[in-house]
Amino acid sequence: GEALGDRGEDAAARFLKRQGYYILARGLDSPLGELDIVAVDGRTVVFVEVKTPRSDDAGRPEEAIDRVKQQRMTQAALAYLKSKRLLGYASRFDVVALTWPKDAKRPTIEHFKNAFEPAGAGQFFS
């Protein structure tokens, strides 16, 4: 289980770098919530959730982030921005979904930008 997640995160980080993103942090685990990857896209701080579904029947990966998860990610993101004094920057939440076809050397990667609005955080963009 865990190995697939790590592999997925590695692949997602490489993918984002190829898109010109700068990776700030990975695997942040705070009491508020987890953040898989924190990156910078231009002048926007991007919080990336990496999904490595085992098969297509698990529903769309970007739908796998429920409200509770969104709230936890939002809180963790806010705490991160505050701690790094980045609250003045625009930020968004992306999902990178990796599907590993059988016998494939590399995953199929889908990138969903603005996968969801920050949950319960009216103050997020103020």
C-alpha positions in Angstrom: 0.0 0.0 0.0 2.4 2.7 1.2 5.0 2.0 -1.5 2.5 2.7 -4.2 1.7 6.1 -2.6 5.3 7.0 -2.4 5.9 6.0 -6.0 2.9 8.0 -7.0 4.2 11.0 -5.1 7.6 10.7 -6.8 6.0 10.5 -10.2 3.7 13.4 -9.5 6.6 15.6 -8.3 8.6 14.8 -11.5 5.5 15.5 -13.6 4.9 18.9 -11.9 8.6 19.8 -12.3 8.3 19.1 -16.0 5.4 21.5 -16.1 7.6 24.2 -14.7 6.4 24.0 -11.1 8.8 24.5 -8.3 8.4 22.0 -5.4 8.4 23.6 -2.0 7.5 20.7 0.2 6.4 17.1 0.1 4.6 14.7 2.5 3.7 17.4 5.0 1.8 15.7 7.9 0.4 18.1 10.4 -2.2 17.7 13.1 -4.6 19.7 10.9 -4.2 17.5 7.8 -1.9 16.1 5.2 -0.5 17.8 2.2 1.1 15.6 -0.4 3.0 18.2 -2.4 3.3 22.0 -2.1 4.5 23.6 -5.3 4.7 27.0 -6.9 3.2 27.7 -10.3 4.3 31.2 -11.4 3.2 33.3 -8.4 0.5 30.8 -7.2 1.1 28.4 -4.3 -0.4 25.1 -5.3 -1.4 22.4 -2.8 -1.4 19.1 -4.6 -3.3 16.0 -3.6 -1.8 12.9 -5.2 -4.2 10.1 -6.0 -3.1 6.6 -7.0 -6.3 4.7 -7.5 -5.8 1.0 -8.1 -8.4 0.7 -10.8 -10.9 2.8 -12.8 -13.9 1.5 -10.8 -13.1 3.6 -7.7 -14.8 6.6 -9.2 -13.1 9.7 -10.6 -10.0 10.5 -8.5 -10.9 14.2 -8.2 -14.2 13.2 -6.7 -12.5 11.1 -4.1 -11.8 14.2 -2.0 -14.8 14.6 0.3 -15.7 17.8 2.3 -13.9 16.6 5.4 -10.7 15.9 3.4 -11.1 19.3 1.7 -11.5 21.1 5.1 -8.4 19.3 6.5 -6.4 20.2 3.4 -7.6 23.8 3.6 -6.6 24.1 7.2 -3.3 22.5 6.6 -2.7 24.8 3.7 -3.6 27.9 5.7 -1.2 26.8 8.5 1.5 26.3 5.9 1.0 29.6 4.3 1.0 31.4 7.6 4.1 29.6 8.8 6.0 30.5 5.6 4.5 34.1 5.5 2.9 33.3 2.1 -0.6 34.4 2.9 -0.3 37.3 0.4 0.0 34.9 -2.5 -2.7 33.4 -4.6 -3.2 29.7 -3.9 -5.2 26.8 -5.2 -5.8 23.1 -4.8 -4.9 20.6 -7.6 -5.3 16.9 -7.9 -2.7 14.8 -9.7 -4.2 11.4 -10.5 -1.9 8.5 -11.5 -3.2 5.3 -12.9 -0.7 2.5 -13.3 -1.9 0.3 -16.2 -0.9 -3.3 -15.8 2.7 -4.0 -16.9 3.2 -0.3 -17.7 6.6 1.2 -17.0 5.1 4.6 -16.1 1.7 5.8 -15.0 -1.0 7.7 -16.9 -1.1 11.1 -15.3 -4.1 13.4 -15.2 -3.8 16.9 -13.6 -6.9 18.6 -12.3 -6.2 22.3 -11.6 -8.5 24.0 -9.1 -9.9 20.6 -8.2 -11.9 22.2 -5.4 -12.5 25.5 -3.7 -11.0 25.9 -0.2 -13.6 24.5 2.2 -15.0 26.6 4.9 -12.3 29.2 4.5 -13.7 32.6 3.6 -10.6 34.1 5.1 -8.4 32.0 2.7 -8.1 34.7 0.1 -8.5 37.8 2.1 
